[in-house]
């Protein structure tokens, strides 16, 4: 390449990490022009060192979400059982129906109303993965859900035995033997509370493991 005055112009292009470097040589004089990249600095990419954490985080999240779903379903069934017990108490104590239609509640039903406590604690623990509420729910479930059912089974056993042997019933709920109806309700309640404790224990382990993984980071 020649300039206006006829001298030769030599162009040299160098590539560096910061962009292009253009050098012109004319009559043994070198002029440097730094052509920086318009793209600016490149974003630092992950070197893959966090792959193991991301690989573990996804299964933990999926397990937690699945266990939460199971606990919520069981909580709904628990609430329905609680409402049935509460409805019997309200109807019988307020004399909305005769006691021949809806019998007076058994003794175990009164402390069972406190099973609303573990139900509330469990529901409050799920949105923000609150371990304290979940532990409180498990402890109170043993006291206010399982214990009254055990007592109720012993309380109604002589009446169920009498009904089975002699066919005599003294309490009725809409024409059915009250002891039969309440035993069926107890069978459902026992299974619900057993599964609740099982899934809450697994959920607690999942949250605890996730917390430990965060501390190791």
C-alpha positions in Angstrom: 0.0 0.0 0.0 1.3 3.5 -0.9 0.6 6.8 0.8 -0.2 10.1 -1.0 3.5 11.0 -1.1 4.3 7.7 -2.8 6.0 6.0 0.2 5.2 2.5 1.0 2.8 1.8 3.9 3.0 -1.6 5.6 0.1 -2.8 7.8 0.6 -5.4 10.6 -2.4 -6.8 12.5 -1.8 -8.5 15.8 -4.4 -10.3 17.9 -4.2 -10.2 21.6 -6.5 -11.1 24.5 -7.8 -7.6 24.8 -8.6 -7.2 21.1 -6.8 -6.3 17.8 -3.6 -4.3 17.5 -3.0 -2.6 14.2 0.5 -1.4 13.4 1.5 0.7 10.4 5.1 1.0 9.2 6.1 4.0 7.1 9.7 4.9 6.5 10.9 2.9 9.4 8.3 4.6 11.8 5.7 2.4 13.5 2.4 3.7 14.6 0.3 1.5 16.9 -3.5 1.6 17.1 -5.2 -0.5 19.8 -8.6 -1.8 18.5 -10.4 -3.1 21.6 -13.2 -5.5 21.3 -16.7 -3.9 21.4 -17.9 -6.9 23.3 -16.1 -5.9 26.5 -15.1 -8.4 29.1 -16.4 -11.9 28.8 -18.5 -13.2 31.6 -16.8 -15.8 33.7 -18.2 -19.2 33.1 -18.7 -21.9 35.6 -15.8 -24.4 35.7 -18.2 -27.2 36.7 -17.1 -27.3 40.3 -20.7 -26.7 41.5 -22.1 -29.6 39.5 -22.2 -32.0 42.4 -24.2 -29.5 44.5 -26.6 -28.8 41.7 -27.0 -32.6 41.1 -27.9 -33.1 44.8 -30.1 -30.0 45.1 -32.5 -31.1 42.4 -33.4 -34.5 43.9 -33.7 -32.9 47.4 -36.1 -30.3 46.0 -38.1 -32.9 44.2 -38.3 -35.1 47.3 -39.3 -32.2 49.5 -42.1 -31.1 47.1 -43.4 -34.7 46.8 -43.5 -35.2 50.6 -45.2 -31.8 51.1 -47.9 -32.9 48.7 -48.5 -36.1 50.7 -48.6 -34.2 54.0 -51.1 -31.7 52.6 -53.4 -34.5 51.5 -53.3 -36.2 54.8 -53.9 -32.9 56.6 -57.1 -32.5 54.5 -58.3 -36.0 55.6 -57.3 -35.2 59.2 -59.4 -32.0 59.0 -62.4 -33.9 57.8 -62.2 -36.4 60.7 -61.8 -33.6 63.1 -64.9 -31.8 61.7 -67.0 -35.0 62.1 -66.0 -35.3 65.8 -66.6 -31.6 66.4 -70.0 -31.8 64.6 -71.1 -34.6 66.8 -70.2 -32.6 69.9 -71.9 -29.4 68.7 -75.1 -31.3 67.7 -75.3 -33.3 71.0 -74.4 -30.5 73.4 -76.6 -27.9 71.8 -79.5 -30.4 71.5 -79.9 -29.7 67.8 -81.0 -33.3 67.5 -82.3 -35.7 70.0 -79.8 -38.0 71.7 -81.5 -40.9 70.2 -80.5 -39.6 66.8 -77.0 -38.4 67.7 -75.5 -39.9 70.8 -73.4 -38.0 73.3 -69.7 -38.1 72.5 -67.3 -40.5 74.2 -64.7 -39.3 76.6 -61.8 -39.7 74.2 -63.4 -37.3 71.7 -62.8 -34.2 73.9 -59.0 -34.4 74.0 -59.0 -35.4 70.3 -60.2 -31.9 69.5 -56.7 -30.7 70.5 -55.4 -32.6 67.4 -56.0 -29.3 65.6 -52.8 -28.1 67.2 -50.5 -30.5 65.2 -52.6 -29.9 62.1 -52.0 -26.1 62.3 -48.3 -26.5 63.1 -47.8 -28.9 60.2 -49.6 -26.5 57.8 -47.5 -23.6 59.0 -44.3 -25.4 58.5 -44.8 -26.3 54.8 -44.6 -22.9 53.0 -41.2 -21.9 54.3 -39.7 -25.3 55.3 -39.9 -24.4 59.0 -38.2 -27.2 60.9 -39.3 -26.0 64.3 -43.0 -26.1 63.4 -42.6 -29.5 61.9 -40.9 -30.9 65.0 -43.7 -29.3 67.2 -46.3 -30.9 65.0 -44.8 -34.4 65.3 -44.6 -34.1 69.1 -48.1 -32.7 69.6 -49.5 -35.3 67.2 -48.4 -38.0 69.6 -50.0 -36.2 72.5 -53.2 -34.9 71.0 -53.9 -37.3 68.1 -52.5 -40.7 68.8 -52.9 -40.8 72.6 -56.7 -40.0 72.6 -57.3 -42.7 69.9 -55.5 -45.3 72.1 -57.6 -44.2 75.1 -60.7 -44.3 72.9 -60.0 -47.8 71.8 -59.8 -49.0 75.4 -62.9 -47.0 76.4 -65.1 -48.4 73.7 -63.8 -52.0 73.8 -66.3 -53.3 76.4 -69.2 -51.7 74.5 -68.0 -53.2 71.3 -67.6 -56.6 73.0 -71.1 -56.4 74.4 -72.5 -55.5 70.9 -70.7 -58.4 69.3 -71.7 -61.0 71.9 -75.3 -59.9 72.8 -76.2 -57.5 69.9 -77.0 -54.7 72.4 -76.3 -51.1 71.7 -77.2 -48.1 73.8 -75.9 -45.2 71.7 -76.9 -44.5 68.1 -75.8 -42.1 65.4 -78.6 -41.8 62.8 -79.8 -45.4 63.5 -76.3 -47.0 63.5 -74.5 -48.2 66.6 -72.4 -45.3 67.9 -69.6 -47.6 68.9 -69.4 -49.1 65.4 -69.5 -45.7 63.7 -66.8 -44.3 66.0 -64.6 -47.4 65.7 -64.7 -47.0 61.9 -63.8 -43.4 62.3 -60.9 -44.4 64.6 -59.6 -46.8 62.0 -59.4 -44.1 59.4 -57.9 -41.6 62.0 -55.2 -44.1 63.1 -54.0 -44.7 59.5 -54.1 -40.9 58.7 -51.9 -40.1 61.8 -49.5 -42.9 61.2 -48.9 -41.8 57.6 -48.7 -38.2 58.8 -45.9 -39.0 61.2 -44.1 -41.2 58.6 -44.1 -38.5 55.9 -43.3 -35.7 58.3 -40.3 -37.6 59.5 -39.0 -38.1 56.0 -39.7 -34.4 55.2 -37.8 -33.4 58.3 -34.8 -35.5 57.2 -34.9 -33.9 53.8 -34.9 -30.4 55.2 -32.2 -31.2 57.6 -30.0 -32.6 54.8 -30.6 -29.6 52.7 -29.6 -27.3 55.6 -26.4 -29.3 56.1 -25.5 -29.0 52.4 -26.0 -25.2 52.6 -23.6 -25.0 55.6 -20.9 -26.9 53.7 -20.9 -24.5 50.8 
